Amino acid sequence: MDKGIFQAYEDEIQALEEEIRLLTEKYEDMQQESTFFSDEEILKLINSFQRETQGETKGHESLSDLKAQLESLEADLLFLTEFTGFHFTSHSKKTVEKTQDGTVQKHRLSGKCHSLSFQLEFQLLEMQNNEKVSAVVSDLRIIMESTKDSNVSKFLSRTEERGDLLTFFRSLSTYAEWYEHRRHTFLHFKAKYPDIVTLPEGLLGDFIILRNPKVSGFELMIVWKIHLDEEGITTPVLDLLPKVPEQVLEQKMRSVESIPGNFRSALRLFGIEAAIENLIKVLGSEE
């Protein structure tokens, strides 16, 4: 047989071998990518695609179902927002690394809990072992507008070290509730007794001052701190600081000294609002 024919066959065989090699590499690459998805996930994607395809033929019925589902989800979200006080305003995530062992994603999250704003940034490592999925938080960074309080700053630093998102959200919810309760209480007494109650630092301050317009120089300062320890436990701490003119102090030393103790006893017996209300009524009756 002519050598030219042999050469043509060899060239064709080499071309086929090269094509097989390229196809083999492409197949291996596809197999490598597919290992990132479980059989269950692949089936979910297929079913989702089938539902979308079927939905195109259903027309208005599909749209009405989607609208009903959306309204249901919005109602659930509204309930959770009102129940927990959390409202998330933005969220973004970026895949940093993806391997057979797990996926690392970087998250940025911002929102409010009642009136307190916060921003979070963290990395989340998700690992799947058989049917169990575990997640590990790292590189947690928290920014809050209330960091002027040294106790809050210590709590945030401790939470960042631990990467403990659950404690952060649980503790912030309780702290924000007390923060909001203090603000509403101050607003209530300022509106009810405008001539007696003053708010030098506004509704966001941690104290109010009570003055009797008929008694010059005499005032009572109610200090209301919200203590948040490093473990995330929130405790309201109230105290009373009297300011009395010297001539009155000389005449009624014992009465003045007993005011803070009596106020603390009223707090234990009647609660915060009732104790402040009684104090304002007693102060307003003095002439």
C-alpha positions in Angstrom: 0.0 0.0 0.0 1.2 3.5 -0.8 3.1 5.2 2.1 1.0 8.3 1.5 -2.1 6.4 2.4 -0.5 5.1 5.6 0.5 8.7 6.5 -3.0 9.9 6.0 -4.4 7.2 8.3 -1.8 8.0 10.9 -2.6 11.7 10.7 -6.3 10.9 11.1 -5.6 8.6 14.1 -3.5 11.2 15.8 -6.3 13.8 15.3 -8.8 11.4 16.8 -6.5 10.7 19.8 -6.1 14.5 20.3 -9.8 15.0 20.2 -10.4 12.1 22.6 -7.8 13.6 25.0 -9.5 17.0 24.9 -12.9 15.5 25.4 -11.6 13.5 28.3 -10.1 16.6 30.0 -13.4 18.5 29.5 -15.3 15.6 31.0 -13.0 15.4 34.0 -13.4 19.2 34.6 -17.2 18.8 34.5 -17.0 15.9 36.9 -14.9 18.0 39.2 -17.4 20.8 39.1 -20.3 18.4 39.7 -18.8 17.2 42.9 -19.7 20.5 44.5 -23.4 19.5 44.2 -25.0 16.5 45.8 -27.5 14.2 44.0 -30.2 15.8 46.0 -29.3 19.3 44.9 -29.1 18.3 41.3 -32.6 16.7 41.5 -33.9 19.9 43.1 -32.4 22.0 40.3 -34.0 19.6 37.7 -37.4 19.7 39.5 -37.2 23.5 39.7 -36.5 23.8 36.0 -39.4 21.5 35.2 -41.8 23.5 37.4 -40.7 26.7 35.7 -41.2 25.1 32.3 -44.6 23.8 33.3 -45.5 27.2 34.8 -45.0 28.9 31.5 -47.9 26.8 30.1 -50.2 27.5 33.1 -50.4 31.2 32.5 -52.5 33.2 35.0 -52.9 30.3 37.4 -49.1 30.1 38.0 -48.9 33.9 38.5 -51.7 33.9 41.0 -50.1 31.1 43.0 -46.8 33.0 43.0 -48.6 36.1 44.2 -50.3 34.2 47.0 -46.9 32.6 48.1 -45.3 36.1 48.1 -48.0 37.6 50.2 -47.7 34.7 52.7 -43.9 35.2 52.9 -44.4 39.0 53.4 -46.9 38.3 56.2 -44.4 35.9 57.9 -41.6 38.4 57.6 -43.7 41.2 59.1 -44.6 38.9 62.0 -41.0 38.1 62.7 -40.0 41.7 62.4 -42.6 42.8 65.0 -41.9 39.8 67.2 -38.1 40.2 67.3 -37.6 43.9 66.5 -35.1 43.0 63.8 -35.3 44.6 60.3 -32.6 43.8 57.8 -31.9 46.5 55.3 -29.2 44.9 53.2 -27.3 41.7 52.7 -24.6 40.6 50.3 -22.4 37.5 50.1 -19.4 36.5 48.0 -17.9 33.0 47.6 -14.3 33.1 48.7 -13.4 29.5 48.4 -15.2 26.3 47.2 -13.7 22.8 47.7 -14.9 19.3 48.1 -14.7 19.8 51.9 -16.9 22.9 52.1 -17.6 26.4 50.9 -16.4 29.7 52.4 -18.6 32.8 51.9 -18.1 36.3 53.0 -21.2 38.0 54.3 -22.1 41.7 54.8 -25.3 42.4 56.7 -26.9 45.6 58.0 -30.1 46.4 59.7 -31.9 47.6 62.9 -33.2 46.1 66.1 -35.9 48.5 67.1 -34.1 51.9 66.9 -30.5 50.6 67.1 -28.6 50.2 63.9 -25.9 47.6 63.3 -23.6 46.3 60.6 -22.0 42.8 60.5 -19.2 41.3 58.4 -18.1 37.7 58.7 -16.9 34.6 56.9 -19.0 31.5 57.0 -17.5 28.0 56.4 -20.2 25.5 55.5 -19.3 21.8 55.6 -21.4 18.8 54.7 -20.8 15.4 56.3 -23.3 12.8 55.0 -26.7 14.4 55.6 -25.5 16.9 58.3 -24.4 20.4 57.5 -22.2 22.4 59.9 -21.3 26.0 59.8 -18.4 27.9 61.4 -18.2 31.7 61.7 -14.9 33.5 61.6 -13.5 37.0 61.1 -16.6 38.6 62.7 -16.7 42.4 62.8 -19.6 44.3 64.4 -20.3 48.0 64.2 -23.0 49.6 66.3 -24.1 53.2 67.0 -24.2 52.6 70.8 -20.5 51.8 71.1 -20.0 55.0 73.3 -21.1 52.7 76.2 -18.0 51.0 77.4 -20.0 47.9 78.5 -21.5 47.5 75.0 -18.0 47.9 73.5 -16.6 45.1 75.7 -19.5 42.8 74.8 -19.0 43.4 71.1 -15.3 42.7 71.4 -16.0 39.5 73.3 -18.6 38.4 70.7 -16.2 39.1 67.8 -13.5 37.0 69.5 -15.9 34.1 69.9 -17.6 34.5 66.5 -20.9 34.0 68.3 -23.6 35.4 66.1 -26.4 33.7 68.1 -25.4 35.4 71.3 -25.1 38.8 69.5 -28.7 38.6 68.1 -30.2 37.3 71.3 -28.5 39.9 73.5 -29.1 42.8 71.1 -32.8 42.0 71.0 -33.1 42.2 74.8 -30.8 45.3 75.1 -32.7 47.1 72.3 -36.0 46.3 74.0 -34.9 48.0 77.2 -33.4 50.9 75.2 -36.7 51.4 73.4 -38.6 51.0 76.7 -36.5 53.8 78.4 -37.0 56.1 75.4 -40.8 55.6 75.5 -40.9 56.1 79.2 -39.0 59.3 79.1 -41.2 60.6 76.3 -44.4 59.6 78.2 -43.4 61.6 81.3 -42.1 64.6 79.4 -45.5 64.8 77.6 -47.5 64.3 80.7 -45.5 66.6 83.0 -43.8 69.2 80.7 -43.3 71.7 83.5 -41.5 69.2 85.8 -39.7 66.8 83.5 -36.7 68.0 81.4 -34.5 65.9 79.1 -31.0 67.6 78.8 -29.7 64.9 76.4 -33.0 64.3 74.7 -34.8 60.9 74.4 -31.6 59.1 73.7 -30.0 60.2 77.0 -29.8 58.0 80.0 -31.2 60.4 82.6 -34.1 62.9 83.2 -34.3 65.8 85.6 -37.3 66.6 87.7 -37.8 70.2 88.9 -40.6 71.8 90.8 -41.1 75.3 89.3 -42.3 76.6 92.7 -39.1 75.4 94.6 -36.0 77.2 93.3 -32.8 75.2 93.1 -34.3 71.9 94.1 -34.1 69.1 91.5 -34.0 65.3 91.3 -32.0 63.4 88.6 -33.1 59.9 87.7 -30.3 58.0 86.1 -31.3 55.0 84.0 -28.4 52.9 82.8 -28.8 49.7 80.7 -25.9 47.4 81.7 -24.8 44.8 79.2 -22.1 42.5 80.4 -19.6 40.5 78.4 -21.8 37.4 78.4 -24.7 39.3 76.9 -26.9 39.7 80.0 -28.9 42.9 80.1 -29.8 44.6 83.4 -31.5 47.9 83.9 -29.9 50.0 86.7 -31.7 53.0 88.1 -30.7 55.5 90.8 -31.8 58.9 92.1 -29.4 61.8 92.7 -31.0 64.8 94.5 -29.7 68.4 94.2 -30.8 70.5 97.1 -30.0 74.2 98.1 -27.8 74.4 101.1 -30.4 76.2 103.3 -32.9 73.4 102.6 -30.3 70.7 103.1 -29.4 72.1 106.6 -33.1 72.0 107.6 -34.1 68.7 106.1 -30.9 66.7 106.1 -32.5 63.3 107.0 -35.4 63.7 104.6 -33.1 64.5 101.7 -30.7 61.6 102.5 -33.6 59.2 102.5 -34.9 60.1 99.1 -32.6 57.8 97.0 -33.3 54.8 99.3 -37.0 55.3 99.2 -36.9 55.5 95.4 -35.0 52.2 95.1 -37.6 50.6 97.5 -40.4 51.9 95.3 -38.7 50.5 92.2 -38.7 47.0 93.8 -42.3 47.3 95.0 -44.1 49.1 92.1 -41.8 48.9 89.1 -40.1 51.6 87.1 -43.0 53.6 85.7 -45.0 53.6 88.9 -42.0 54.6 91.0 -41.2 57.6 88.7 -44.9 58.6 88.6 -45.2 58.7 92.4 -41.9 60.7 92.7 -43.2 63.3 90.2 -46.5 63.6 92.1 -44.7 64.1 95.4 -42.3 66.6 93.9 -45.2 68.5 92.2 -47.1 68.8 95.5 -44.2 70.5 97.3 -44.5 74.3 97.7 
